[in-house]
């Protein structure tokens, strides 16, 4: 039976209030996985309630790690160090690319064979980007024509100096986890800086890492020590409320307890270039991550250009930034974002189609798009292609239309942000 579309009405007045977004998935995955391969016991709180982090928890349990509690109430992880147990069957990574790619690096040096599987969406995402550089370390990772399922035949690995063609936090993290299990120095060089949650957490766990701009070096073998982690709010989730507060006239929205890691807040720099009325207040740290609040007030927005080195720090927010561009003035351009075509959906094609259906003028490029500002009309049916970020972007866009927007496949939002639609509705005055 097909699910009914979710209908989002235009905002009848300003948005206002304080919201707290779910814990950051990227940090949560690493808190569970790194503490599982650490020595000691860790308490982890503030985990997001979506399905993805649950996939990592289940995976680590399948590898013999004792994990007590629940995602909702907090976990107690009893680390096994670098000696994991052979699973009794394939490990299901669900829809989580982070789980699958990081596990590939972790398992490549373990003394057993393991198969990783995923859902239909994950099984279409490229996996050679992690399998090939691991092979340069001596790993044996068998893909299905470059995709999942993956069969990893663990063995001793050798340290290696990697030069990546594309900046990817997941690939970098997989290579770091593999390098921690070798004798010697493993270096990873990228063309641009990518998310550094793995490096920050491992440094807090006592692992010897050297970070120099977009390059990182790890000396193995290295076993982390367990640390407690309170997972701060996901800046990618905060971006949807920030854009909503900026584009709905008269609005003022505060987003509390947000991770302010500079590798994750590129969208704030873009919004400020558009003329956003935006305040950032840092309030402390958690697990090596800066934490604070964002306050946004509705205002007239201009345009932006994003390309090259700025893409990795904005990659997940590009669809909702395109919504902001459509509501601004002038012509905005996104280039160098071909990676968007290999996410949960082809996010370039999906974003272009969504904005066109809602009344915007958009040109699709092979590695991005050009968006003409001027406003949105709404009154359309949008197929979000089973992609949670497209669905949430469409919901934000619907707020400034003249007619309701019906979003097909909106149940995908439960993967990353259960309660998103209710939280957005709660901001209506």
Secondary structure, 3 states (H helix, E strand, C coil): CCCCCEEECCCCCCEEEEEECCECHHHHHHHHHHHHCCECEEEEECCCCCHHHHHHHHHHHHCCCEEEEECCCEEEEECCCCCCCCCCCCEECCCCHHHHHHHHHHHCCCCCEEEEECCCCHHHCCCHHHHHHHHCCCCEEEEECCEEEEEEECCCCCCCEEECCCCCHHHHHHHHHHHCCCCEEEEEECCCCCCCHHHHHHHHCCCCEEEECCEEEEEECCCCECCCEECCECHHHHHHHHHHHHHCCCCEEEEEEEECCCCCCHHHHHHHHCCCEEEEEEEEEECCEEEEEEEEECCCCCCCEECHHHCCCCHHHHHHHHHHHHHCCCEEEECCCHHHHHCCCCHHHHHHHHHHHCCCEEEEECCEEEEECCCCCECCEEECCCCHHHHHHHHHHHCCCCECEEEECHHHHHHCCCCHHHHHHHCEC
